[in-house]
């Protein structure tokens, strides 16, 4: 039986960015929760506005509440590498893959517009180098950008595993 309690390395968001995203997510959840609770209390006690106005008033804080939860879940996304196994954690779900079942893409540069600068004359672009990992059927299982540590290490391990599988099959 393999000892899976000690992993070799972990791919996780860099600590500074992770802390920032968790703080922002918790703040969004806290403020939107307070706003939702106060709105419900005001509606129940005063009943000065209609039900549809009440629902409309709750819509924006609910959106912030959902974005806060999604931010925290995204910040906790990680992949742990054990002996021959890859465990992908996101939220409360864990998915386990064998290293031999994972394929990788070449690192792609994704460019996106982050806003407009200088009165709509010069657009501002940002980029992220993204590595996508697939299963043996070609289905995307996870992707990581520049915000994550050890992505290149996993990419190298996947390529080395694929090379050793090819060598093993060519000998047979």
LOVO-60861 format. One record per residue (C-alpha): residue in one letter; chain; y, x, z. Coordinates in steps of 0.25 Angstrom, whole numbers. Last residue first. Layout:
BEGIN
   guvo   finu      py      px      pz
      A      A       Y       X       Z
...
This chain:
BEGIN
   guvo   finu      py      px      pz
      X      A     -19      30    -104
      X      A     -10      42    -104
      X      A       1      34    -112
      X      A       0      23    -101
      X      A       3      32     -90
      X      A      14      39     -97
      X      A      21      26    -100
      X      A      19      22     -85
      X      A      25      35     -81
      X      A      37      33     -90
      X      A      39      19     -85
      X      A      39      24     -71
      X      A      49      35     -74
      X      A      58      25     -81
      X      A      58      15     -69
      X      A      60      27     -59
      X      A      72      32     -68
      X      A      78      18     -68
      X      A      76      17     -53
      X      A      83      30     -50
      X      A      95      26     -60
      X      A      97      13     -52
      X      A      97      21     -38
      X      A     110      15     -33
      X      A     116       2     -38
      X      A     130      -2     -42
      X      A     129       5     -56
      X      A     120      -6     -61
      X      A     107     -12     -58
      X      A      98     -22     -65
      X      A      85     -30     -61
      X      A      73     -37     -66
      X      A      76     -38     -81
      X      A      64     -44     -88
      X      A      58     -34     -98
      X      A      43     -38     -95
      X      A      41     -25     -88
      X      A      52     -28     -78
      X      A      67     -24     -81
      X      A      77     -15     -75
      X      A      92     -15     -79
      X      A     101      -3     -77
      X      A     116      -7     -77
      X      A     127       3     -79
      X      A     140      -5     -75
      X      A     153      -6     -82
      X      A     167     -11     -80
      X      A     178     -15     -90
      X      A     192     -18     -88
      X      A     199     -25     -99
      X      A     213     -19    -104
      X      A     223     -29    -109
      X      A     221     -41    -101
      X      A     233     -39     -92
      X      A     230     -25     -88
      X      A     215     -26     -84
      X      A     205     -36     -87
      X      A     193     -38     -79
      X      A     179     -32     -76
      X      A     174     -33     -90
      X      A     159     -28     -91
      X      A     152     -16     -96
      X      A     137     -15     -94
      X      A     131      -1     -96
      X      A     116      -1     -98
      X      A     106       8     -91
      X      A      94       8     -99
      X      A      84      -2     -96
      X      A      73      -1     -85
      X      A      59      -6     -84
      X      A      51     -10     -72
      X      A      37     -14     -71
      X      A      32       1     -67
      X      A      41       1     -55
      X      A      34     -11     -50
      X      A      42     -23     -47
      X      A      46     -31     -34
      X      A      55     -42     -33
      X      A      63     -45     -20
      X      A      71     -58     -18
      X      A      80     -60      -6
      X      A      93     -56     -13
      X      A      89     -45     -24
      X      A      78     -35     -21
      X      A      70     -28     -32
      X      A      58     -20     -27
      X      A      53      -9     -36
      X      A      39      -4     -34
      X      A      33       9     -38
      X      A      35      16     -24
      X      A      47       8     -20
      X      A      60       6     -26
      X      A      70      -4     -20
      X      A      79     -13     -29
      X      A      91     -19     -24
      X      A     100     -31     -24
      X      A     108     -33     -11
      X      A     121     -33     -17
      X      A     117     -43     -28
      X      A     113     -53     -16
      X      A     126     -51      -9
      X      A     134     -53     -22
      X      A     126     -66     -25
      X      A     128     -71     -11
      X      A     143     -69     -12
      X      A     144     -75     -26
      X      A     137     -87     -21
      X      A     147     -89      -9
      X      A     159     -86     -19
      X      A     153     -98     -28
      X      A     152    -107     -16
      X      A     166    -103     -12
      X      A     171    -108     -26
      X      A     163    -121     -26
      X      A     166    -126     -12
      X      A     180    -132     -16
      X      A     174    -138     -28
      X      A     163    -145     -20
      X      A     174    -150     -10
      X      A     183    -155     -22
      X      A     170    -162     -27
      X      A     168    -169     -13
      X      A     183    -174     -12
      X      A     194    -168      -3
      X      A     199    -172      10
      X      A     186    -173      17
      X      A     192    -167      30
      X      A     181    -163      39
      X      A     169    -162      29
      X      A     178    -156      18
      X      A     184    -146      27
      X      A     171    -142      33
      X      A     165    -140      19
      X      A     177    -132      15
      X      A     177    -123      27
      X      A     162    -120      25
      X      A     164    -117      11
      X      A     176    -108      13
      X      A     168    -101      25
      X      A     156     -99      16
      X      A     165     -94       4
      X      A     171     -83      13
      X      A     158     -79      19
      X      A     150     -78       6
      X      A     161     -71      -1
      X      A     163     -61      10
      X      A     148     -59      11
      X      A     148     -56      -4
      X      A     160     -46      -4
      X      A     154     -39       8
      X      A     140     -38       1
      X      A     147     -33     -12
      X      A     155     -23      -5
      X      A     143     -18       3
      X      A     134     -17     -10
      X      A     145     -10     -18
      X      A     146       1      -7
      X      A     131       2      -5
      X      A     127       4     -20
      X      A     118      -8     -24
      X      A     104      -5     -22
      X      A      92       2     -29
      X      A      83       7     -19
      X      A      75      20     -17
      X      A      61      24     -14
      X      A      58      12      -5
      X      A      51      12       9
      X      A      44       0      13
      X      A      36      -2       1
      X      A      24       7       6
      X      A      14       6      -4
      X      A       0       0       0
